[in-house]
Amino acid sequence: MAKSLVIVESPAKAKTISKFLGKNFKVAASMGHVRDLPKSQLGIDIENNFAPRYITIRGKGAIIENLKKEAKDADKIFLATDPDREGEAISWHIAQLLNLNIEEPCRIEFHEITKNAVQTALKSPRSIDLNLVDAQQARRILDRLVGYKISPLLWKKIKRGLSAGRVQSVAARLICDREREIEAFVPEEYWSITVILSDKKNSGKFEAKFYGTKEDKVELKTKEDVDKILAALSEEYIIDKVKTGVKKRNPSPPFITSTLQQEASRKLGFTAKKTMLIAQQLYEGVEIKGEGSVGLITYIRTDSTRVANEAKAEVYKYIVEKFGKGYANPEANYVSKRANVQDAHEAIRPTSIYRDPESIKDSLTPDQYKLYKLVWSRFIASQMAPAIYDTVSMDIVNNGYVFKASGSSIKFLGFMTVYVEGTDMQEEEEKTVPVLQEGTKLFLEELKPMQHFTQPPPRYTEASLIKELEEKGIGRPSTYAPTISTLLERGYVVKDKKNLKPTELGFIVTDALKEFFSKIVDVKFTAEMEEQLDKIEEGQVKWYEVVEEFYKDFYKTLKIAEEQMEEIEVKEEVEVTEIKCELCGRNMVVKKGRYGKFLACSGFPECKNTKPLYEKVGVKCPKCGGEIVKKKSKKGRTYYACENAPDCDFILWDKPVEEKCPVCGSMLIEKNTKNVHILKCSNPGCDYQKEVK
């Protein structure tokens, strides 16, 4: 029998796919990219149509040799890398290394790792799409030109270790511009008047807000404006108009890459980087008890909300079985608002809706479970009927002035039975207002004039920045997570709780780029460049023509910047601690390195002593009296140990609290479940525990 070789990127993906193929198939993994531009050089021949010089990535030699060996023994070779530009480029590089004819049908793609999808793809291989490859090459070369030409200039003029990037620098500018808006913001005073009313019957109390007159809305800017209204009000509030109606609330579309990152940030507190890491695991395959390795969700780098007909039919059947026919929406269809959406892709959804999160929870890590449940719930909700509200609004008059009351009550939950999208802004709670007759006299229960001040725009969070980048057409699904990670790693931005706040270094670098490389940090120009990459993919323009057009102006501005950019001294703020250096007695200072903060001797370079900086939890060690600190194991698991380790061997896997066990006097630890926060005794022989709100 003929033997076929299928090449994918990762061992997890290989393991999942192997289940669906017979003994005449061998599945091998390339471990991602096999070739790239050299790290130590530009790697682009600018004089020769910007031809890239690719080299084998260090450490990939043995993998490539193994692929060549497997390819020699195979009658057919299928390249099954991810279905996007980057995946196409990886297949192209592998084909060249294996001397495959790229015009022959050797490329297969699927958007979910299921038996049907993989076997269907194998029946219809295609040749490598060079337009996709060229679009990826153009992006890589543009990014390399920006990074390798501007970064050395920033090192020379500002500080070593800095970097610039096509998408990264625009994102940094958005964050810096927002911070300057906040700093320049001047609050403006305004007032509101709220009245609590009732009809002295069983309808209860409700609130109405001052609107103005029947003719116009009246703005209340000062206390004098309010006092004038209050002086004119009588005790008589009369309902002038009543309007009742029905309002529909539609579900959100199924996830695309950006909305998954946003919602995982809002609801789960995940960074974009963490979201994509876990989503990749769910896509490539997870070991499920009784099933083996299973790809749980469809491809995760997509900007399309399209859903395959088979998936629509399956989820419709599930909704009818689980909730009833009235909850299903067979007409659910979502059209992207953005141009240039890759509609060959699908939205992110479960590969089988019948594989519900609770049934496979034991096979998943806690984070995998949370993210899978988010994807699963969102997809079901997207195919369900709208929620329906009964609404009521009333105009209430008092001596010519109008107060408005409005509210709603849920009539049919629809999709909200399963899932409701989160928001970056605080939503007002739905208020209930009784339906009363026009002409009804109301009684004043409470009068509340309140002073307010306008608020500055909020800082970006990861979720809101991704939303902004997507709406402005900057970057693509695969770029958002690495962009934010780079800004944080380079020290251009820090996290203040969930907010992204620019550092002094971030301002300095962004201002320098705005002055000398205005196009690089221009939102519109960067979005137009994405459109050019799309045109390359569609075969409308040549990739090197796009790069050449960009480089003409870029080269001129680079030369001007090299001559005119002044050197800027960046003063690093040093946080001095009370911790003494055990080698020389000087105070230790907090430094920031590649892997986070650490302690270093203030006597550097004479004394080069360093040690880890651990977060204290405010609890003393019961063995030696030292501080208990938070640490990470080699596998990334959090634990709590004495700062005097290894001299003191005290360790806990759960966070300790100061409170002692009332039964045995041992330390209490925190245990969190989905709905309950528990304090439990750390002594294994003691059963004491209590719930805490």
C-alpha positions in Angstrom: 0.0 0.0 0.0 1.1 3.5 -0.8 2.3 5.5 2.2 1.4 9.2 2.6 3.1 11.8 4.8 1.1 14.6 6.4 3.1 17.5 7.8 1.6 19.8 10.5 3.2 22.4 12.8 2.8 20.9 16.3 3.0 17.4 18.0 -0.5 18.0 19.6 -2.0 18.6 16.2 -0.2 15.6 14.8 -1.5 13.4 17.6 -5.1 14.5 17.0 -4.9 14.1 13.2 -3.3 10.6 13.4 -6.5 9.3 15.0 -8.5 10.0 11.8 -6.1 8.4 9.4 -5.3 4.8 8.7 -2.0 2.9 9.0 -0.9 4.1 5.6 -0.5 7.6 6.8 2.3 9.1 8.8 1.9 12.5 10.5 5.0 14.5 11.4 5.4 17.9 13.0 7.7 20.8 11.8 7.5 22.5 15.2 6.4 25.7 13.6 8.5 27.7 11.2 11.6 25.9 9.8 13.1 28.9 8.0 13.2 32.7 8.6 15.3 35.8 8.1 18.6 35.7 10.0 18.5 37.4 13.4 21.9 38.9 13.2 21.5 40.7 9.8 18.8 42.5 7.9 18.5 39.5 5.5 17.0 41.5 2.7 18.6 42.4 -0.6 17.3 45.9 -1.0 19.0 46.4 -4.4 17.4 43.2 -5.8 13.7 43.7 -5.4 14.0 43.3 -1.6 14.7 39.6 -2.1 14.7 37.9 1.4 17.5 35.6 2.4 16.0 32.8 4.4 18.1 30.5 6.6 17.3 27.4 8.6 16.2 28.4 12.1 18.8 27.4 14.7 17.8 24.1 16.4 15.6 22.9 13.6 18.3 20.9 11.8 17.3 17.5 13.3 13.6 18.2 12.7 14.3 19.0 9.0 16.5 15.9 8.6 13.7 13.8 10.0 11.1 15.3 7.6 13.4 14.6 4.7 13.8 11.0 5.8 10.0 10.6 6.2 9.5 12.3 2.8 11.8 9.8 1.1 9.7 6.9 2.3 6.4 8.5 1.3 4.6 8.2 -2.1 2.5 11.3 -1.3 3.2 14.3 0.8 0.5 16.6 2.2 1.3 19.9 3.8 -1.4 20.6 6.5 -0.2 23.8 8.2 -2.7 26.3 9.6 -5.2 27.9 7.1 -3.8 31.4 6.9 -1.0 33.4 5.4 1.6 32.3 8.0 0.6 28.7 7.6 0.8 29.0 3.8 4.3 30.4 4.1 5.4 27.6 6.5 4.1 25.0 3.9 6.0 26.9 1.1 9.3 26.7 3.1 8.8 23.0 3.9 8.1 22.3 0.2 11.3 24.0 -0.8 13.4 22.1 1.8 11.8 18.8 0.6 12.2 19.7 -3.1 8.5 19.4 -3.7 6.8 20.8 -6.8 4.7 23.6 -5.4 2.5 23.6 -8.5 1.4 20.0 -7.7 -1.6 19.5 -5.4 0.3 19.0 -2.0 -1.5 21.5 0.2 -4.5 20.7 2.3 -6.3 22.9 4.8 -9.1 22.5 7.3 -10.6 24.9 9.8 -11.4 22.3 12.5 -9.5 19.2 13.5 -12.3 16.6 13.1 -12.4 13.3 11.2 -14.7 14.6 8.6 -12.8 17.9 8.0 -9.4 16.2 7.7 -10.7 13.4 5.5 -12.5 15.8 3.2 -9.4 18.0 2.9 -7.3 15.0 1.9 -9.7 14.3 -1.0 -9.1 17.8 -2.5 -5.5 19.0 -2.1 -4.5 22.1 -4.0 -1.2 23.7 -5.0 0.5 26.2 -2.7 -1.2 29.6 -3.0 1.8 31.9 -3.8 -0.4 35.0 -3.4 -0.9 34.1 0.3 2.8 33.4 0.6 3.7 36.7 -1.0 1.4 38.6 1.4 3.1 37.0 4.4 6.5 37.7 2.9 5.6 41.4 2.4 4.4 41.7 6.0 7.6 40.0 7.3 9.9 42.2 5.1 8.1 45.4 6.0 8.3 44.5 9.7 12.0 43.6 9.3 12.8 46.9 7.6 11.0 49.0 10.2 12.4 47.0 13.1 16.0 46.6 11.9 16.4 50.1 10.6 14.7 52.2 13.3 15.7 50.1 16.4 19.5 50.7 16.1 18.7 54.4 15.8 16.7 54.3 19.0 19.5 52.4 20.7 22.0 55.1 19.7 19.9 58.1 20.5 17.8 57.0 23.4 18.6 53.6 25.1 19.8 50.1 24.2 17.2 47.4 23.9 14.5 49.5 22.4 12.4 48.5 19.4 10.0 49.9 16.8 7.4 48.0 14.8 4.8 48.7 12.3 1.8 47.7 14.4 3.5 48.0 17.8 4.5 51.6 17.4 0.9 52.6 16.3 -0.5 50.8 19.4 2.0 52.6 21.6 0.9 55.9 20.0 -2.8 55.2 20.7 -2.0 54.5 24.4 0.2 57.7 24.7 -2.3 59.9 22.9 -5.1 58.6 25.2 -2.9 59.4 28.3 -2.3 63.0 27.1 -6.1 63.4 26.5 -6.6 62.3 30.2 -3.8 64.7 31.4 -5.3 67.6 29.4 -8.9 66.9 30.4 -10.7 69.8 32.3 -13.7 68.5 34.2 -17.0 70.4 33.5 -19.6 70.7 36.2 -23.2 69.6 35.5 -26.2 68.8 37.7 -29.1 66.4 37.7 -32.4 66.3 39.5 -33.9 62.9 40.4 -37.3 62.5 42.0 -38.6 59.4 43.7 -42.3 59.1 43.1 -45.3 56.8 44.0 -49.0 56.8 43.4 -49.6 55.7 47.1 -51.1 52.4 45.8 -49.4 49.0 45.2 -47.3 50.1 42.3 -44.3 50.9 44.6 -41.7 53.7 44.3 -39.9 54.5 41.1 -37.5 57.3 40.0 -37.8 59.9 37.3 -35.1 62.2 36.0 -35.4 65.9 35.1 -35.6 66.5 31.3 -36.6 70.1 30.7 -39.8 71.5 29.2 -42.2 70.0 26.8 -40.5 72.0 24.0 -36.8 71.5 24.9 -34.2 69.6 26.9 -32.7 71.9 29.6 -29.1 71.5 30.6 -28.3 72.0 34.3 -24.8 73.4 34.5 -24.7 75.2 37.8 -26.3 75.1 41.3 -28.1 78.3 40.4 -29.8 76.5 37.4 -30.9 73.8 39.8 -32.2 76.2 42.5 -34.2 78.0 39.9 -36.0 74.7 38.9 -36.5 73.6 42.5 -38.1 76.9 43.5 -40.6 76.6 40.6 -41.7 73.0 41.4 -45.0 72.4 43.1 -46.2 69.4 45.1 -48.2 68.2 42.1 -46.6 65.6 39.7 -49.0 64.5 36.9 -48.4 61.7 34.3 -48.7 63.5 31.0 -47.8 60.6 28.6 -47.4 56.9 28.8 -45.8 54.8 26.2 -45.5 51.0 26.3 -43.7 48.8 23.9 -41.6 45.7 23.2 -37.9 45.8 22.8 -35.7 43.0 21.3 -32.1 42.4 22.3 -30.1 40.3 19.8 -27.3 38.0 20.7 -23.7 38.8 19.9 -22.1 37.0 16.9 -19.9 33.9 17.5 -16.3 34.8 18.4 -13.6 36.0 16.0 -10.1 36.3 17.2 -10.3 39.9 18.5 -13.7 39.4 20.3 -12.5 36.2 21.9 -9.5 38.1 23.3 -11.7 41.0 24.5 -14.2 38.8 26.2 -11.6 36.5 27.8 -10.0 39.7 29.2 -13.4 41.0 30.6 -14.8 37.8 31.9 -11.8 35.6 32.8 -9.1 38.2 33.4 -6.9 36.5 30.7 -4.2 38.5 28.8 -4.5 38.3 25.0 -1.3 36.2 25.0 -2.7 33.7 27.5 -6.0 33.5 25.6 -4.3 32.6 22.4 -2.0 30.0 24.0 -5.0 28.2 25.6 -7.1 28.5 22.4 -4.3 27.0 20.4 -4.3 24.0 22.7 -8.1 23.6 22.4 -7.8 23.8 18.6 -4.9 21.4 18.2 -6.3 18.8 20.5 -6.7 17.8 24.1 -6.8 14.3 25.6 -10.4 13.6 26.5 -11.3 10.6 28.6 -12.7 7.9 26.4 -12.0 9.7 23.1 -8.3 10.3 23.0 -6.9 13.6 21.5 -9.7 15.8 20.3 -9.7 19.2 18.6 -12.4 21.0 20.6 -12.7 24.3 18.7 -12.3 25.5 15.1 -9.4 27.6 13.9 -8.6 30.5 16.2 -7.1 33.1 13.9 -10.1 34.4 12.0 -12.0 37.6 11.4 -15.0 36.0 9.9 -18.3 35.3 11.7 -19.5 32.8 9.1 -20.8 29.4 10.4 -20.8 26.2 8.4 -24.3 24.9 7.5 -23.5 21.5 9.2 -22.7 23.4 12.5 -25.8 25.5 12.2 -27.9 22.4 11.8 -26.3 20.7 14.8 -26.7 23.7 17.1 -30.3 24.2 16.0 -31.1 20.6 16.9 -29.3 20.9 20.3 -31.2 24.2 21.2 -34.6 22.6 20.3 -33.7 19.5 22.4 -32.4 21.5 25.4 -34.6 24.6 25.5 -37.5 24.2 23.1 -38.2 25.3 19.5 -39.0 28.9 20.6 -35.4 29.4 21.7 -33.9 28.5 18.4 -33.2 31.0 15.6 -32.7 29.1 12.3 -32.2 32.5 10.5 -29.2 33.6 12.6 -26.7 35.1 10.2 -23.9 37.5 10.9 -22.3 39.8 8.3 -19.0 41.4 9.1 -19.0 45.2 9.2 -15.4 45.3 8.0 -14.1 45.0 4.5 -11.4 42.4 3.5 -12.7 39.8 5.9 -11.2 36.3 5.1 -14.6 34.6 4.7 -13.1 31.3 3.7 -12.6 31.0 7.5 -15.3 30.3 10.0 -16.1 31.9 13.3 -14.5 30.3 16.4 -16.9 27.6 17.6 -16.9 24.2 19.2 -16.3 21.3 16.8 -19.3 19.6 18.4 -21.9 21.4 20.4 -22.8 18.1 22.0 -19.4 18.0 23.7 -20.6 20.4 26.5 -18.1 21.8 28.9 -19.3 20.0 32.0 -19.1 16.6 30.4 -15.3 17.1 29.6 -14.4 19.3 32.6 -12.3 16.5 34.2 -10.1 16.2 31.1 -9.3 20.0 30.9 -7.1 22.3 33.0 -9.1 25.0 34.8 -8.1 27.6 32.2 -8.9 25.3 29.3 -12.3 24.7 30.8 -13.0 28.4 31.3 -12.1 29.3 27.8 -13.9 26.4 26.2 -17.0 27.1 28.2 -16.8 30.8 27.0 -16.6 29.7 23.3 -19.2 27.0 23.7 -21.7 29.3 25.4 -21.2 32.2 23.0 -21.7 30.0 20.0 -25.0 28.5 21.3 -26.3 32.0 22.3 -25.4 33.4 18.8 -27.8 30.9 17.2 -30.7 31.5 19.7 -33.7 33.7 19.6 -33.5 37.4 20.8 -34.4 38.3 24.3 -37.7 40.3 24.6 -38.4 43.1 27.0 -41.7 44.9 27.9 -40.8 48.6 28.0 -42.6 51.6 29.5 -41.7 55.3 29.4 -43.6 58.1 31.1 -43.5 61.9 30.8 -44.3 63.5 34.2 -45.0 67.2 34.4 -44.7 69.7 37.3 -45.5 73.3 36.7 -44.4 73.1 33.0 -41.2 71.1 33.7 -40.9 67.5 32.4 -39.4 64.5 34.3 -38.9 61.2 32.4 -39.2 57.7 33.8 -38.4 54.6 31.8 -37.9 51.0 32.6 -38.2 47.5 31.2 -38.9 44.0 32.4 -37.8 40.7 30.8 -40.6 38.9 29.0 -38.6 36.2 27.2 -34.9 35.4 28.1 -34.1 33.9 24.7 -30.3 33.7 24.3 -29.7 35.3 27.7 -30.6 31.9 29.2 -27.1 30.8 28.1 -24.9 33.9 27.7 -24.7 37.7 27.8 -21.7 39.6 26.4 -19.5 41.6 28.8 -18.7 45.3 28.4 -15.8 47.6 29.1 -18.2 50.2 30.5 -20.3 49.9 33.6 -23.9 49.2 32.5 -26.9 50.7 34.3 -29.1 48.2 35.9 -32.5 47.7 34.2 -35.1 49.6 36.2 -38.7 48.6 36.8 -41.3 51.2 36.2 -45.1 50.5 36.8 -47.5 51.1 34.0 -49.8 53.9 35.2 -52.6 55.8 33.5 -52.2 59.2 31.9 -53.5 61.9 34.3 -52.5 59.9 37.4 -51.4 62.2 40.3 -48.1 61.1 41.8 -46.6 61.9 45.2 -43.1 63.0 45.9 -41.2 60.6 48.2 -37.7 62.1 47.8 -36.0 64.9 45.8 -32.3 64.4 44.9 -30.4 67.3 43.2 -26.9 66.1 42.5 -23.7 67.7 41.3 -21.6 65.8 38.8 -18.4 66.4 36.8 -17.6 65.1 33.3 -15.0 62.3 33.3 -11.9 62.0 31.1 -11.8 59.2 28.6 -10.8 55.9 30.2 -7.3 54.3 29.7 -7.1 51.4 27.3 -7.4 47.9 28.7 -6.1 45.0 26.6 -9.7 44.4 25.5 -10.5 48.0 24.5 -7.1 48.4 22.8 -7.7 45.3 20.7 -11.2 46.6 19.8 -9.7 49.9 18.7 -7.0 48.3 16.6 -9.5 46.1 14.9 -12.0 48.9 14.2 -9.2 51.1 12.7 -8.0 48.2 10.6 -4.5 48.0 12.2 -2.9 44.6 12.3 -4.7 41.3 11.8 -6.0 38.6 14.2 -2.5 37.0 14.8 -0.9 40.4 15.7 -2.9 41.7 18.6 -1.5 39.4 21.4 2.2 39.7 20.4 1.9 43.5 20.0 0.6 44.0 23.5 3.2 41.6 25.0 6.0 43.5 23.2 4.8 46.9 24.6 4.9 45.5 28.1 8.2 43.7 27.7 10.0 46.7 26.3 8.8 48.9 29.2 6.8 51.3 26.9 3.6 50.4 28.8 2.8 49.1 32.3 -0.4 47.6 33.7 -2.2 49.5 36.3 -4.7 46.9 37.4 -6.3 46.2 34.0 -5.4 49.5 32.5 -2.5 50.1 30.1 -0.5 53.2 31.1 2.4 54.6 29.1 5.8 55.0 30.8 8.1 57.9 30.4 10.1 55.7 28.0 6.9 55.0 26.1 6.3 58.7 25.6 9.9 59.5 24.6 10.1 56.8 22.0 6.6 57.6 20.6 7.3 61.3 20.4 10.6 60.6 18.6 8.8 58.4 16.1 6.0 61.0 15.6 8.6 63.6 14.8 10.8 61.7 12.4 8.7 58.7 11.3 5.2 60.2 11.2 3.9 57.6 8.7 5.1 54.6 10.8 2.9 55.8 13.7 0.1 57.1 11.6 -3.1 55.2 12.1 -4.5 55.8 8.6 -1.2 54.9 6.9 -0.9 51.7 8.8 -4.5 50.7 8.0 -3.9 51.4 4.3 -0.8 49.2 4.4 -3.0 46.3 5.7 -5.2 46.9 2.7 -2.2 46.7 0.4 -1.3 43.3 2.0 -4.8 42.2 1.3 -4.4 43.2 -2.4 -1.2 41.1 -2.6 -3.2 38.1 -1.3 -5.8 38.7 -3.9 -3.2 38.9 -6.7 -3.9 42.5 -7.5 -0.4 43.9 -6.9 3.2 42.5 -6.6 4.6 42.2 -3.1 7.9 43.8 -3.9 6.2 46.8 -5.5 4.3 47.5 -2.2 7.6 47.2 -0.3 9.5 49.4 -2.7 6.8 52.1 -2.5 7.0 52.1 1.2 10.8 52.1 1.3 11.2 55.2 -0.9 9.9 57.6 1.7 11.1 55.4 4.6 14.7 55.6 3.5 14.6 59.4 3.2 13.1 59.9 6.6 15.6 57.4 8.1 18.6 59.5 6.8 17.0 62.7 8.2 16.4 61.1 11.6 20.0 59.8 11.7 21.3 63.3 11.2 18.8 65.4 13.2 17.4 63.2 16.1 19.0 64.5 19.3 20.2 62.1 22.0 17.9 61.8 24.9 18.9 60.7 28.3 16.4 58.4 29.9 16.6 58.5 33.7 15.5 55.3 35.2 13.5 55.5 38.5 15.3 53.3 41.0 13.2 51.8 43.8 15.5 51.4 46.9 14.5 48.7 49.4 15.5 48.2 53.0 16.9 44.8 52.1 20.7 44.7 52.6 23.1 43.0 50.2 24.6 40.1 52.0 27.9 40.5 50.1 28.7 44.2 50.7 26.0 45.6 53.1 24.5 48.1 50.6 20.8 48.5 50.1 19.3 46.4 47.3 17.3 48.1 44.6 14.4 46.8 42.4 15.4 46.3 38.7 13.3 45.1 35.8 14.7 42.3 33.6 13.5 40.1 30.8 11.6 37.9 33.2 10.2 40.6 35.5 11.4 42.4 38.5 14.4 41.3 40.6 16.7 42.7 43.4 20.2 44.0 42.6 22.8 45.5 44.7 22.9 49.4 44.5 26.7 49.1 44.4 26.7 47.7 40.8 29.1 47.4 39.0 31.5 47.0 42.0 29.0 44.4 43.5 27.0 42.3 41.1 24.9 40.5 43.6 21.3 39.8 42.5 18.4 37.8 43.9 14.7 37.2 43.1 12.1 39.6 44.3 9.1 37.8 45.8 5.6 39.2 46.6 4.9 39.2 50.3 1.5 38.0 51.4 1.5 39.7 54.9 1.7 36.5 56.9 4.6 35.3 59.1 6.1 31.8 58.8 4.9 29.6 61.7 8.3 27.8 61.8 10.9 30.7 61.9 8.9 34.0 61.9 10.1 35.0 58.4 7.8 36.5 55.8 5.8 34.1 53.6 6.2 35.0 49.9 4.5 34.0 46.7 6.6 31.9 44.3 6.3 29.9 41.0 7.3 26.3 40.4 9.2 25.3 37.3 5.9 24.3 35.7 4.4 27.7 36.5 2.3 26.7 39.5 1.9 29.2 42.3 3.0 28.2 45.8 3.8 30.0 49.1 7.0 29.5 51.0 9.2 31.1 53.7 11.5 33.9 52.5 14.3 32.1 54.4 14.3 29.0 52.2 16.2 26.8 51.8 17.1 27.2 55.5 13.4 27.1 56.3 11.4 24.4 54.5 7.8 25.8 55.2 5.6 25.5 52.1 1.9 25.7 51.1 0.1 25.3 47.8 -2.7 27.5 48.9 -2.6 31.2 50.0 -2.3 31.6 53.8 -4.1 34.2 55.8 -3.3 35.8 59.2 -6.4 34.3 60.9 -5.7 31.1 63.0 -7.8 28.0 63.2 -10.1 28.3 66.3 -10.0 24.5 66.7 -6.2 23.7 66.5 -4.5 27.0 66.2 -2.9 26.2 62.8 -2.8 28.6 59.9 -5.9 29.1 57.7 -5.7 28.9 53.9 -7.9 30.3 51.2 -9.9 27.9 49.0 -11.9 29.3 46.1 -14.6 27.4 44.2 -16.9 28.8 41.5 -19.4 30.4 43.8 -17.9 30.1 47.3 -14.8 31.5 49.1 -13.7 29.2 51.9 -11.1 29.5 54.7 -9.8 26.1 55.6 -7.4 24.8 58.2 -3.9 24.0 56.8 -3.5 21.1 59.3 -4.5 17.9 57.3 -5.8 16.4 60.6 -8.2 19.2 61.2 -11.6 19.5 59.4 -12.3 23.1 60.3 -13.5 25.4 57.5 -15.9 28.3 57.0 -17.5 30.2 54.1 -16.5 33.9 53.6 -18.6 36.4 51.6 
